[in-house]
């Protein structure tokens, strides 16, 4: 394994620190190491300032250990030189004489102030912040993990992004946990520097008096100045490292440029600068303070405030221009023309008078009702309704709404805001006053009534509904009528994928070996077209797999599937515990229909004489009216082989006619009230 230059450099840095504890070094080498120590300390300080987030210096606790060890080793080497030779080198002597002013008292005071600042202010604050940050970071980990899992489940992020976020959370917790302990190095370093200084002064006095032949005053002056210089030259890098530690733990993981953020937050509000400038000017004019100094500072702050205000205004204008240009550029993009070609599967457009029903801020619950429609259809028919687009249309009458399927209007309605629709269920004899209208979903006669009439109408037996319920019911019925054409191949693929998770062998057997996705789609559409739920997809697929080897005709396969779903069909149309009134089909008509069936590559079709067709349809109308007069649904019972052809014969004329074969009846009690004949 190849060793890099960085590894060699770090190893030498540590080895030198260990050697300096044991082996005496000359004063010139000590000068070099002290200069290097200061350079490293300032590099760490400015890196911590300009790091955009704390994890950019994730190895800071290790750096802290290394620099502390190296600095203490230099303290030991300088102490050895001070006590043995009295000449620790240029750096220590310069700091002792120049920084301390060559005066013992002044140097001592400066050194003590540095120690107090580092030990009592920076170290103590950094230690507390690091402790609290580590605790809060660890406490927040479960919540952050749950947020990542939620984003992953909703598809907002990918698996790779989720892994990166989890790794970052783990690194942050490790970093702040390490920092909680690493700040103890800085605190211990300050304490050690204070002790070493005291030992050096005492030892220097003893060495000067016993070995150097000096008196007490001379030894104190000589060795105390050198010791304080040694303390200063080690405490200044230590102070820089302590400051870097405080910056990192107080940065709090914010991804921002340290200097820019501080300047922007401090001088980014012009009003604050105006007030500050005014106060300084007031103090300069109306108090004995230096007039020139305070007025100049006040003027500077006021001018800076004005410049900042101009900058913010320019930035605002530039942002507006950029936004306008971006919108214009977006419009000019060719792909936006392509986006206009997309058609919403379902649209509900309404006039401005209906907007309050769809506006949540005005108490409207139409959006919630739309969500419930999709949920209701999913439970009832087993398919997912596409997103329903709601939009206002100023071209419509205020109280009008229209429903579009694939961009084409299929139905419309009109409501009266702050009114209710009252419908006679058929047994109420007393008329109620109001505005006569027609219920849009089923075309029943109805009356618009006011709030004051509502309670009276309900007491008389009328069915009273509010405008949102009218729109929701109408929309639900339109979706039921067109749900078959809304079922796309992609929807079918999603259903197949869901079933494959629990029944992979069945799905692998059926598609694509026996039936293609389009053929399965056609069967499911045939079922939905007649209101048969496809929730029991397992039974449907098993039936298709059993019969697809015999025929790939989707109409015939649909009949096989219907027969396998006879329990669900019977439960839907034939309630248990009471006989169900139905109309039967004359066997002669059945034979006539079967004789007119012709097969082609596109499927079967009827060649029945038009006169015979009209006669059969007239008989259907006559017989089914008997059921409607009884308040029953129009149901026709036929033989299995005829059912699908009779459905094709009547579906254009009688859209609500229910046609069931004998094989789809599961133990229900039927009562015939007529027979279709011609």
BAMI-336256 format. One line per 10 residues: number of its first residue (from 1); their letters; for each residue x, y, z of C-alpha. Coordinates in Angstrom, 3 decimals. Layout:
<sites>
NUM) A) X/Y/Z  ...
</sites>
This chain:
<sites>
1) XXXXXXXXXX) 0.000/0.000/0.000  1.450/3.360/-1.071  2.053/5.946/1.695  1.090/9.476/0.682  3.029/12.637/1.469  0.184/13.791/3.711  0.513/10.656/5.835  4.277/11.213/6.152  3.773/14.874/7.122  1.223/14.083/9.854
11) XXXXXXXXXX) 3.413/11.274/11.202  6.464/13.578/11.376  4.358/16.236/13.135  3.420/13.748/15.874  6.895/12.191/16.137  8.469/15.627/16.566  6.022/16.391/19.377  7.015/13.187/21.188  10.733/13.790/20.612  10.566/17.331/21.984
21) XXXXXXXXXX) 9.349/15.939/25.316  12.604/13.955/25.682  15.393/15.377/23.515  16.717/18.948/24.028  16.567/21.065/20.859  18.596/24.144/19.909  17.056/27.584/20.087  16.962/28.103/16.276  14.952/24.869/15.845  12.615/26.019/18.625
31) XXXXXXXXXX) 12.066/29.296/16.712  11.149/27.331/13.581  8.707/25.087/15.472  7.099/28.027/17.296  6.561/29.824/13.960  5.108/26.612/12.497  2.812/26.262/15.526  1.476/29.793/15.015  0.968/29.180/11.285  -0.984/25.973/11.939
41) XXXXXXXXXX) -3.111/27.707/14.592  -4.079/30.577/12.272  -4.770/28.124/9.419  -7.169/26.185/11.640  -8.843/29.438/12.756  -9.530/30.753/9.255  -10.569/27.335/7.927  -13.170/27.122/10.694  -14.401/30.595/9.759  -14.846/29.913/6.060
51) XXXXXXXXXX) -16.078/26.302/6.232  -19.637/26.260/4.848  -20.715/23.546/7.298  -19.147/21.900/10.320  -18.646/18.574/8.532  -16.141/20.301/6.228  -13.861/20.007/9.286  -15.098/16.652/10.526  -11.572/15.763/11.765  -11.329/18.880/13.904
61) XXXXXXXXXX) -11.310/16.945/17.228  -8.279/15.010/15.967  -6.604/18.244/14.816  -7.260/19.672/18.267  -5.488/16.755/19.930  -2.474/16.945/17.591  -1.999/20.740/17.903  -2.415/20.643/21.680  0.196/17.889/21.995  2.635/19.726/19.715
71) XXXXXXXXXX) 2.185/23.030/21.562  2.778/21.448/24.999  5.907/19.716/23.690  7.223/23.130/22.606  6.428/24.432/26.102  8.583/21.672/27.556  11.447/22.408/25.107  11.339/26.160/25.749  11.250/25.556/29.514  14.339/23.355/29.210
81) XXXXXXXXXX) 16.196/26.091/27.274  15.108/28.876/29.645  16.256/27.009/32.737  19.438/25.517/31.232  20.818/28.329/29.055  18.665/31.378/29.743  18.446/31.845/25.956  15.318/30.179/24.481  15.620/31.846/21.086  14.477/34.917/19.201
91) XXXXXXXXXX) 10.727/34.218/19.230  10.396/33.771/23.002  12.659/36.731/23.807  10.820/38.999/21.345  7.414/38.119/22.791  8.751/38.683/26.309  10.313/42.084/25.582  8.152/43.480/22.739  4.641/42.217/23.585  5.230/42.704/27.312
101) XXXXXXXXXX) 6.898/46.060/26.717  10.103/44.842/28.408  8.403/45.387/31.712  7.764/42.562/34.152  4.529/43.989/35.550  3.078/44.880/32.119  4.018/41.505/30.660  2.480/39.714/33.621  -0.764/41.659/33.310  -1.015/41.015/29.550
111) XXXXXXXXXX) -0.351/37.317/30.079  -2.955/37.031/32.868  -5.550/38.842/30.708  -4.937/36.389/27.852  -5.309/33.463/30.237  -8.578/34.869/31.657  -10.024/35.526/28.178  -9.170/32.055/26.976  -10.003/30.110/30.123  -13.049/31.959/31.460
121) XXXXXXXXXX) -14.691/33.231/28.259  -13.885/31.227/25.148  -13.143/27.812/26.656  -16.017/27.844/29.113  -18.534/28.999/26.496  -17.291/26.537/23.876  -17.474/23.696/26.359  -21.092/24.475/27.251  -22.199/24.963/23.633  -20.476/21.733/22.563
131) XXXXXXXXXX) -22.185/19.816/25.378  -25.668/21.176/24.554  -25.187/20.766/20.793  -24.106/17.148/21.211  -27.140/16.417/23.381  -29.621/18.034/20.991  -28.001/16.450/17.946  -28.314/12.975/19.438  -31.905/13.630/20.577  -32.880/14.828/17.088
141) XXXXXXXXXX) -31.488/11.771/15.279  -34.677/9.615/15.438  -36.819/12.466/14.091  -34.391/13.142/11.250  -34.318/9.431/10.383  -38.130/9.331/10.297  -38.200/12.390/8.036  -35.786/10.700/5.629  -37.898/7.526/5.612  -41.041/9.577/4.939
151) XXXXXXXXXX) -39.416/11.396/2.002  -38.168/8.067/0.657  -41.604/6.441/0.906  -43.297/9.352/-0.877  -40.712/9.292/-3.662  -39.362/12.760/-2.867  -35.812/11.351/-2.690  -34.019/8.327/-4.111  -32.329/5.505/-2.220  -28.903/7.071/-2.855
161) XXXXXXXXXX) -30.042/10.452/-1.530  -31.555/8.794/1.519  -28.280/6.960/2.174  -26.311/10.206/1.870  -28.632/11.961/4.324  -28.386/9.114/6.825  -24.595/9.128/6.553  -24.557/12.895/7.103  -26.730/12.594/10.214  -24.422/9.886/11.554
171) XXXXXXXXXX) -21.354/12.008/10.844  -22.894/15.053/12.539  -23.740/13.067/15.662  -20.220/11.608/15.768  -18.662/15.032/15.230  -20.574/16.876/17.952  -20.134/13.933/20.309  -16.374/14.103/19.725  -16.345/17.891/20.082  -18.035/17.562/23.470
181) XXXXXXXXXX) -14.931/15.762/24.693  -12.356/17.524/22.527  -12.969/20.969/24.054  -11.553/19.505/27.248  -8.161/19.499/25.467  -8.352/23.274/25.030  -9.379/23.797/28.642  -6.579/21.544/29.857  -4.088/23.297/27.580  -4.896/26.671/29.163
191) XXXXXXXXXX) -4.583/25.222/32.641  -1.289/23.536/31.761  0.076/26.820/30.322  -0.720/28.618/33.577  0.964/25.927/35.700  4.026/25.744/33.423  4.441/29.529/33.651  4.335/29.457/37.455  6.836/26.572/37.587  9.143/28.352/35.129
201) XXXXXXXXXX) 9.203/31.541/37.197  10.003/29.685/40.418  12.517/27.401/38.703  14.134/30.321/36.868  14.648/32.273/40.096  16.232/29.230/41.744  18.434/28.506/38.701  19.522/32.169/38.428  20.399/32.465/42.100  22.093/29.071/42.471
211) XXXXXXXXXX) 23.705/28.607/39.050  23.942/32.082/37.551  25.147/34.001/40.568  22.268/36.511/40.343  20.421/38.130/43.185  16.645/37.674/43.599  15.649/40.878/41.803  17.931/40.226/38.837  16.863/36.572/38.524  13.185/37.516/38.743
221) XXXXXXXXXX) 13.561/40.184/36.069  15.489/37.927/33.708  13.628/34.639/33.982  10.152/36.074/34.544  10.360/38.075/31.291  11.480/34.950/29.373  8.814/32.819/31.025  6.083/35.314/30.199  7.379/35.481/26.613  7.239/31.693/26.466
231) XXXXXXXXXX) 3.713/31.787/27.864  2.615/34.429/25.370  4.094/32.650/22.352  2.230/29.469/23.313  -0.996/31.090/24.477  -1.590/33.119/21.295  -1.784/29.951/19.088  -3.786/28.320/21.875  -6.149/31.303/21.850  -6.538/30.963/18.048
241) XXXXXXXXXX) -7.368/27.251/18.392  -9.843/28.006/21.182  -11.507/30.637/19.013  -11.720/28.166/16.110  -13.358/25.655/18.439  -15.922/28.229/19.542  -16.684/29.171/15.931  -17.282/25.561/14.905  -19.568/24.618/17.791  -21.584/27.838/17.494
251) XXXXXXXXXX) -21.901/27.605/13.706  -24.541/24.926/14.280  -24.163/23.146/10.950  -25.546/26.009/8.862  -24.483/25.732/5.246  -23.362/29.310/4.727  -20.291/31.457/4.166  -19.327/32.618/7.662  -18.085/36.111/6.823  -20.815/37.004/4.330
261) XXXXXXXXXX) -23.566/35.840/6.666  -22.230/37.792/9.644  -21.808/41.019/7.647  -25.235/40.622/6.020  -26.965/39.929/9.317  -25.125/42.726/11.150  -25.359/45.478/8.531  -28.207/44.231/6.336  -31.037/46.380/7.777  -30.756/50.063/6.749
271) XXXXXXXXXX) -33.084/51.284/9.537  -30.762/49.861/12.189  -27.817/51.700/10.626  -29.803/54.966/10.448  -30.725/54.750/14.137  -27.172/53.875/15.165  -25.777/56.783/13.136  -28.337/59.162/14.657  -27.483/58.089/18.210  -23.725/58.518/17.630
281) XXXXXXXXXX) -24.278/61.964/16.084  -26.511/62.979/19.006  -23.870/61.861/21.539  -21.168/63.826/19.684  -23.192/67.053/19.527  -25.045/67.146/22.841  -22.492/65.514/25.184  -18.874/66.312/26.099  -17.696/63.377/23.985  -15.308/64.035/21.090
291) XXXXXXXXXX) -17.459/65.911/18.556  -15.421/65.071/15.454  -15.038/61.382/16.283  -18.693/60.618/17.081  -20.163/62.790/14.321  -17.848/61.120/11.766  -18.838/57.659/12.961  -22.518/58.647/12.883  -22.175/59.962/9.343  -20.410/56.746/8.270
301) XXXXXXXXXX) -23.255/54.620/9.625  -25.925/56.793/7.972  -24.095/56.675/4.613  -23.652/52.894/4.948  -27.358/52.566/5.698  -28.226/54.518/2.566  -25.843/52.425/0.470  -27.342/49.244/1.890  -30.871/50.502/1.103  -29.819/51.223/-2.494
311) XXXXXXXXXX) -28.216/47.793/-2.742  -31.362/46.069/-1.473  -33.545/48.066/-3.865  -31.290/47.179/-6.801  -31.299/43.532/-5.755  -35.105/43.608/-5.593  -35.367/45.148/-9.065  -32.826/42.669/-10.452  -34.755/39.791/-8.903  -37.979/41.038/-10.515
321) XXXXXXXXXX) -36.232/41.433/-13.872  -34.688/37.982/-13.576  -38.066/36.520/-12.662  -39.727/38.229/-15.635  -36.969/37.070/-17.968  -37.186/33.549/-16.576  -40.952/33.504/-17.159  -40.494/34.824/-20.679  -37.764/32.300/-21.362  -39.963/29.549/-19.986
331) XXXXXXXXXX) -42.755/30.574/-22.347  -40.369/30.646/-25.294  -39.143/27.120/-24.623  -40.421/24.685/-27.258  -41.224/22.053/-24.656  -43.868/24.336/-23.157  -45.818/24.046/-26.378  -45.626/20.294/-25.936  -46.969/20.623/-22.381  -50.056/22.350/-23.790
341) XXXXXXXXXX) -50.835/19.165/-25.697  -51.323/17.206/-22.486  -54.950/16.519/-21.634  -56.214/16.107/-18.085  -58.198/12.868/-17.693  -60.885/14.533/-15.555  -61.594/18.246/-15.170  -64.167/20.126/-13.132  -64.520/23.735/-14.281  -66.790/26.183/-12.498
351) XXXXXXXXXX) -67.865/29.825/-12.588  -66.647/32.412/-10.094  -69.794/32.027/-7.996  -68.775/28.476/-7.039  -65.208/29.436/-6.032  -66.134/29.728/-2.297  -67.104/26.026/-2.331  -63.601/25.085/-3.489  -61.677/27.646/-1.408  -60.563/26.171/1.906
361) XXXXXXXXXX) -59.939/29.666/3.304  -63.629/30.472/2.787  -64.798/27.255/4.429  -65.306/25.299/1.197  -64.908/21.516/1.367  -65.204/20.619/-2.325  -61.536/19.586/-2.454  -62.047/17.180/0.436  -65.100/15.750/-1.294  -63.069/15.170/-4.471
371) XXXXXXXXXX) -60.531/13.194/-2.432  -63.362/11.120/-0.978  -64.721/10.466/-4.492  -61.426/8.900/-5.536  -61.386/6.849/-2.351  -65.006/5.754/-2.832  -64.464/4.663/-6.460  -61.315/2.768/-5.477  -63.228/0.807/-2.818  -66.277/0.282/-5.006
381) XXXXXXXXXX) -64.713/-0.611/-8.372  -61.128/-1.505/-7.460  -59.435/1.008/-9.745  -57.574/4.246/-9.123  -59.280/7.369/-10.447  -56.825/9.805/-12.076  -56.185/13.167/-10.448  -59.280/15.373/-10.796  -58.301/18.854/-11.944  -60.343/21.720/-10.451
391) XXXXXXXXXX) -60.174/25.159/-12.060  -62.315/28.254/-12.307  -63.505/29.449/-15.705  -64.677/33.066/-16.086  -66.363/32.199/-19.383  -68.979/30.148/-17.540  -72.019/31.540/-15.816  -71.295/32.349/-12.145  -73.190/29.302/-10.815  -72.431/26.928/-13.699
401) XXXXXXXXXX) -69.992/24.029/-13.719  -68.942/21.576/-16.399  -67.256/18.174/-16.251  -64.725/17.182/-18.895  -63.322/13.766/-19.685  -60.035/13.905/-21.606  -60.627/17.559/-22.444  -64.154/17.062/-23.835  -67.230/18.266/-21.968  -69.499/15.345/-21.086
411) XXXXXXXXXX) -71.858/16.929/-18.582  -72.783/20.193/-16.908  -74.892/21.558/-14.094  -75.919/24.714/-12.320  -76.426/25.432/-8.640  -77.776/28.242/-6.532  -75.376/29.363/-3.844  -76.864/29.476/-0.309  -79.750/27.271/-1.501  -80.547/23.597/-1.069
421) XXXXXXXXXX) -81.970/21.121/-3.557  -85.067/19.256/-2.386  -86.102/16.058/-4.224  -89.313/14.106/-3.846  -88.447/10.423/-3.228  -91.786/9.508/-4.828  -94.151/9.168/-1.912  -94.468/12.788/-0.728  -97.741/14.317/-1.903  -97.389/17.844/-0.523
431) XXXXXXXXXX) -95.708/20.331/-2.845  -93.055/22.683/-1.555  -92.459/26.219/-2.781  -89.226/27.135/-4.507  -87.457/27.307/-7.867  -88.130/24.274/-10.029  -85.049/22.573/-11.492  -83.653/19.202/-12.516  -81.177/17.167/-10.496  -78.041/16.947/-12.735
441) XXXXXXXXXX) -76.837/13.442/-11.842  -79.976/11.399/-12.635  -82.254/13.983/-14.302  -84.866/13.858/-11.541  -87.221/16.776/-10.907  -86.159/18.908/-7.942  -86.723/22.267/-6.257  -84.296/24.895/-4.988  -85.235/25.968/-1.473  -83.751/28.392/1.063
451) XXXXXXXXXX) -82.161/27.632/4.416  -85.386/28.556/6.220  -87.328/25.917/4.233  -84.848/23.116/4.787  -86.140/21.805/8.093  -89.761/21.896/6.880  -88.895/20.011/3.659  -87.009/17.305/5.564  -89.921/16.894/7.983  -92.252/16.253/5.020
461) XXXXXXXXXX) -89.967/13.541/3.637  -88.061/15.402/0.948  -84.425/14.526/0.303  -82.487/17.765/0.837  -78.850/18.171/-0.299  -76.436/21.106/-0.273  -74.602/22.451/-3.393  -71.232/20.728/-2.695  -73.015/17.382/-2.375  -74.820/17.989/-5.676
471) XXXXXXXXXX) -71.542/18.646/-7.495  -69.766/15.731/-5.793  -72.588/13.290/-6.613  -72.738/14.468/-10.212  -68.972/14.117/-10.582  -69.069/10.634/-9.032  -71.732/9.437/-11.474  -69.855/10.848/-14.467  -66.686/9.086/-13.330  -68.587/5.799/-12.919
481) XXXXXXXXXX) -69.942/6.104/-16.456  -66.512/6.773/-17.976  -64.229/4.835/-15.636  -63.619/2.168/-18.288  -62.053/4.598/-20.766  -60.019/6.198/-17.956  -58.281/2.887/-17.247  -54.954/3.130/-19.095  -52.334/0.505/-19.813  -50.127/2.100/-17.180
491) XXXXXXXXXX) -52.913/1.705/-14.624  -53.196/-1.957/-15.587  -49.426/-2.350/-15.280  -49.577/-0.891/-11.772  -52.328/-3.367/-10.838  -50.269/-6.213/-12.285  -47.197/-5.097/-10.318  -49.203/-4.978/-7.070  -50.589/-8.479/-7.630  -47.157/-9.794/-8.582
501) XXXXXXXXXX) -45.805/-8.983/-5.132  -48.116/-11.595/-3.570  -48.735/-13.927/-6.549  -45.688/-13.827/-8.818  -46.270/-17.287/-10.332  -49.799/-16.409/-11.494  -48.722/-13.165/-13.108  -45.739/-14.812/-14.792  -48.028/-17.512/-16.191  -50.603/-15.057/-17.567
511) XXXXXXXXXX) -48.624/-12.166/-18.986  -46.987/-11.849/-21.358  -47.133/-15.568/-22.200  -50.919/-15.960/-22.601  -52.261/-12.402/-22.793  -50.706/-9.049/-23.502  -51.227/-5.985/-21.346  -53.682/-4.543/-23.858  -55.860/-7.665/-23.807  -55.999/-7.643/-20.009
521) XXXXXXXXXX) -56.876/-3.952/-20.169  -59.763/-4.713/-22.535  -61.212/-7.355/-20.189  -60.979/-5.031/-17.202  -62.584/-2.220/-19.212  -65.460/-4.529/-20.191  -66.078/-5.270/-16.512  -65.888/-1.622/-15.434  -68.168/-0.559/-18.289  -70.963/-2.612/-16.685
531) XXXXXXXXXX) -70.121/-1.509/-13.142  -68.400/-4.762/-12.068  -65.627/-4.249/-9.505  -62.132/-5.437/-10.393  -60.858/-5.405/-6.799  -60.730/-9.216/-6.784  -57.887/-9.151/-9.280  -56.631/-12.534/-8.128  -59.834/-14.303/-9.208  -59.903/-12.355/-12.484
541) XXXXXXXXXX) -56.331/-13.301/-13.361  -56.794/-16.943/-12.406  -59.871/-17.137/-14.645  -58.000/-15.498/-17.514  -55.062/-17.877/-17.065  -57.441/-20.883/-17.142  -59.326/-19.788/-20.275  -56.768/-17.848/-22.315  -55.426/-21.151/-23.669  -58.871/-21.762/-25.212
551) XXXXXXXXXX) -59.630/-18.304/-26.597  -57.992/-14.876/-26.682  -61.251/-13.144/-27.589  -61.544/-10.505/-24.870  -65.364/-10.495/-25.007  -65.529/-14.250/-24.395  -62.882/-14.015/-21.667  -64.944/-11.274/-20.032  -67.929/-13.645/-19.839  -65.787/-16.317/-18.168
561) XXXXXXXXXX) -64.548/-13.742/-15.651  -68.104/-12.548/-14.935  -69.169/-16.098/-14.175  -66.250/-16.508/-11.759  -67.366/-13.276/-10.069  -70.999/-14.396/-9.759  -71.016/-14.032/-5.962  -70.057/-10.358/-6.264  -72.545/-9.793/-9.109  -75.366/-11.427/-7.180
571) XXXXXXXXXX) -74.578/-9.409/-4.079  -74.670/-6.227/-6.185  -77.962/-6.829/-8.008  -79.859/-9.480/-6.021  -80.222/-8.643/-2.305  -80.538/-11.680/-0.059  -83.742/-12.485/1.779  -86.215/-11.206/-0.792  -87.142/-12.090/-4.402  -85.784/-9.833/-7.124
581) XXXXXXXXXX) -88.051/-8.833/-9.985  -86.441/-9.367/-13.397  -87.330/-9.622/-17.064  -86.403/-12.715/-19.076  -85.531/-13.095/-22.754  -87.629/-15.252/-25.046  -85.635/-18.360/-26.094  -86.704/-17.752/-29.699  -85.129/-14.282/-29.564  -81.979/-15.833/-28.131
591) XXXXXXXXXX) -81.763/-18.308/-31.017  -82.405/-15.519/-33.513  -79.627/-13.403/-32.009  -77.143/-16.296/-32.038  -77.998/-17.073/-35.642  -77.134/-13.488/-36.626  -73.695/-13.520/-34.993  -70.826/-13.258/-37.470  -67.140/-13.659/-36.622  -64.356/-11.490/-37.999
601) XXXXXXXXXX) -60.735/-10.709/-37.197  -61.905/-7.711/-35.180  -64.362/-9.826/-33.157  -68.033/-10.850/-33.360  -70.822/-8.604/-34.623  -74.597/-8.916/-35.209  -76.258/-8.974/-38.620  -79.805/-8.796/-37.311  -82.451/-7.257/-39.575  -83.128/-3.581/-38.611
611) XXXXXXXXXX) -86.858/-4.188/-38.337  -86.301/-7.099/-35.963  -83.859/-4.980/-33.958  -86.425/-2.191/-33.537  -89.086/-4.699/-32.501  -86.787/-6.264/-29.883  -85.780/-2.861/-28.496  -89.410/-1.796/-28.293  -90.207/-4.948/-26.322  -87.263/-4.235/-24.025
621) XXXXXXXXXX) -88.623/-0.745/-23.348  -92.085/-2.092/-22.618  -90.981/-4.836/-20.258  -88.355/-2.844/-18.358  -90.865/-0.055/-17.738  -92.776/-2.563/-15.619  -89.756/-2.833/-13.336  -89.301/0.926/-13.202  -92.949/1.376/-12.261  -92.311/-0.987/-9.344
631) XXXXXXXXXX) -89.340/1.144/-8.298  -86.862/-1.600/-9.257  -83.710/-1.544/-11.364  -84.193/-2.791/-14.963  -82.577/-6.266/-14.965  -82.745/-8.731/-17.861  -81.799/-12.407/-17.396  -80.435/-14.294/-20.420  -78.575/-17.501/-21.184  -74.771/-17.223/-20.830
641) XXXXXXXXXX) -73.961/-17.527/-24.520  -76.375/-14.730/-25.496  -75.630/-12.205/-22.744  -72.755/-10.331/-24.378  -74.456/-10.127/-27.785  -77.717/-8.897/-26.267  -75.693/-6.302/-24.356  -74.160/-5.077/-27.624  -77.639/-4.912/-29.151  -79.115/-2.749/-26.385
651) XXXXXXXXXX) -76.214/-0.711/-24.919  -76.612/2.288/-27.213  -80.335/2.646/-26.497  -80.530/1.554/-22.857  -77.327/2.592/-21.099  -78.635/1.752/-17.612  -80.000/-1.681/-18.546  -78.495/-4.457/-16.403  -78.042/-7.738/-18.279  -77.094/-10.827/-16.257
661) XXXXXXXXXX) -76.767/-14.445/-17.365  -78.125/-17.398/-15.431  -74.544/-18.515/-14.659  -73.930/-15.237/-12.841  -76.742/-15.791/-10.333  -75.536/-17.265/-7.044  -78.518/-18.661/-5.121  -80.685/-15.562/-5.522  -84.467/-15.797/-5.668  -85.736/-14.303/-8.929
671) XXXXXXXX) -89.271/-13.329/-9.908  -90.070/-12.737/-13.578  -92.485/-9.889/-14.303  -92.293/-10.176/-18.079  -90.543/-11.600/-21.139  -88.899/-9.772/-24.004  -90.318/-11.068/-27.261  -91.094/-9.742/-30.703
</sites>
